[in-house]
């Protein structure tokens, strides 16, 4: 379990990325992407996708944190 408090700025891009890689220009909440990269949850430059840690926190894995 993460001790990071997710805001709507985190949830928006994470939720979109659970459906697969997205162009950065198409993501809502782009302001938070640098923070998500620092946490190791997403990677990429023009196209962004979830890392394994990102899937653990936001993806389809049981215990994902998006929506909490």
C-alpha positions as CSV (number, residue, x, y, z in Angstrom):
1,X,0.0,0.0,0.0
2,X,1.3,3.4,-0.9
3,X,1.5,6.3,1.6
4,X,1.0,8.8,-1.3
5,X,-2.3,10.6,-1.3
6,X,-3.6,10.7,-4.9
7,X,-5.3,13.8,-6.1
8,X,-7.7,14.2,-9.0
9,X,-4.7,15.5,-11.0
10,X,-3.1,12.0,-10.4
11,X,-6.2,10.0,-10.9
12,X,-7.1,11.4,-14.3
13,X,-4.0,10.3,-16.2
14,X,-3.7,7.1,-14.3
15,X,-7.3,6.1,-15.1
16,X,-6.8,6.9,-18.8
17,X,-3.5,4.8,-18.8
18,X,-5.2,1.7,-17.4
19,X,-6.7,1.4,-20.9
20,X,-3.3,1.4,-22.5
21,X,-0.6,3.9,-23.6
22,X,-1.8,7.4,-24.4
23,X,-0.3,10.4,-26.2
24,X,0.7,13.0,-23.6
25,X,-1.3,15.7,-25.5
26,X,-4.5,13.6,-25.0
27,X,-4.2,13.2,-21.2
28,X,-6.1,15.2,-18.7
29,X,-4.0,16.0,-15.6
30,X,-0.7,16.4,-17.6
31,X,0.5,18.7,-14.8
32,X,1.1,15.7,-12.6
33,X,3.0,13.5,-15.1
34,X,6.4,14.7,-13.9
35,X,5.5,13.6,-10.4
36,X,4.1,10.3,-11.6
37,X,7.4,9.7,-13.5
38,X,9.4,10.5,-10.3
39,X,7.4,7.9,-8.4
40,X,8.1,5.4,-11.2
41,X,4.4,4.9,-12.0
42,X,4.6,6.0,-15.6
43,X,7.2,6.3,-18.3
44,X,7.5,7.8,-21.8
45,X,7.8,11.2,-23.4
46,X,5.3,11.8,-26.2
47,X,3.5,8.5,-25.4
48,X,2.9,7.6,-21.7
49,X,2.2,4.2,-20.2
50,X,2.1,2.7,-16.8
51,X,5.0,0.9,-15.3
52,X,4.6,-2.3,-13.2
53,X,4.4,-0.1,-10.1
54,X,1.9,2.1,-11.9
55,X,-0.3,-0.9,-12.6
56,X,0.0,-2.0,-9.0
57,X,-1.3,1.4,-7.9
58,X,-3.7,2.3,-10.7
59,X,-4.3,-0.6,-13.0
60,X,-6.4,-3.7,-13.0
61,X,-4.4,-5.4,-10.3
62,X,-6.5,-6.0,-7.1
63,X,-5.7,-3.2,-4.7
64,X,-5.2,-0.6,-7.4
65,X,-5.7,2.8,-5.8
66,X,-7.5,4.8,-8.6
67,X,-11.1,5.4,-7.4
68,X,-10.2,5.3,-3.7
